[in-house]
Amino acid sequence: MSKKSIRFFNDREVRAVWDEEHSKWWFSATDIVRAINDEEDYVKAGGGYTELVGKGEPKNLIPWDKLADFFNKNLK
């Protein structure tokens, strides 16, 4: 069974899901991009999502470790 959660980043809601099978939290990449860029528009935030996970990614969820790697490389 998975758990759904709302987290907050920069006072913005970020959707998260706990994957029991893999013991990982998955976060909505679009929500993260919107929070970081203080973006209201989901369509504009989607462009940042494509940059984050690459083209052809089937879902709007990424594992925490991949997200952390992205921040470590791009926010220094």
C-alpha positions in Angstrom: 0.0 0.0 0.0 1.3 3.5 -0.8 0.9 6.6 1.3 0.1 9.9 -0.2 1.3 13.1 1.4 1.5 16.8 0.9 4.8 18.4 1.8 5.7 22.0 1.7 8.7 23.7 0.0 9.0 27.5 0.0 5.4 27.6 1.3 4.2 25.7 -1.8 2.5 22.3 -1.8 4.5 19.4 -3.2 2.7 16.1 -3.7 4.5 12.9 -2.5 3.8 9.2 -2.6 5.5 6.5 -0.5 6.4 3.4 -2.5 6.3 0.4 0.0 7.8 -2.0 -2.5 11.0 0.1 -3.0 10.9 1.9 0.3 11.2 5.3 -1.4 9.4 8.6 -1.4 8.4 9.9 -4.9 7.8 13.6 -5.4 5.9 15.5 -8.0 8.7 17.1 -10.1 6.4 19.7 -11.5 5.5 20.8 -8.0 9.2 21.0 -7.1 10.0 23.1 -10.2 7.0 25.4 -9.5 8.2 25.9 -5.9 11.8 26.6 -6.7 10.9 29.0 -9.5 7.9 30.5 -7.7 5.9 29.7 -10.8 2.1 29.8 -10.9 1.7 28.2 -14.3 1.9 24.4 -14.5 2.7 24.6 -18.3 5.7 26.8 -17.7 6.8 24.6 -14.8 6.6 21.6 -17.1 9.5 23.0 -19.1 11.7 22.8 -16.0 10.4 19.3 -15.4 11.7 18.2 -18.8 15.1 19.7 -18.0 15.1 17.9 -14.6 14.2 14.3 -15.7 14.8 14.3 -19.5 12.5 13.9 -22.4 10.4 10.8 -22.7 9.9 10.3 -18.9 6.5 8.7 -18.6 5.4 10.0 -15.2 5.5 13.2 -13.2 7.2 11.5 -10.2 10.9 11.1 -9.5 12.7 9.4 -6.7 14.3 11.6 -4.0 17.9 10.4 -4.8 17.6 11.6 -8.4 16.1 14.9 -7.3 18.9 15.4 -4.8 21.6 14.7 -7.4 20.0 17.3 -9.7 20.1 19.9 -6.9 23.7 19.1 -6.0 24.8 19.6 -9.6 22.8 22.7 -10.4 22.5 24.8 -7.3 26.1 25.2 -6.3 
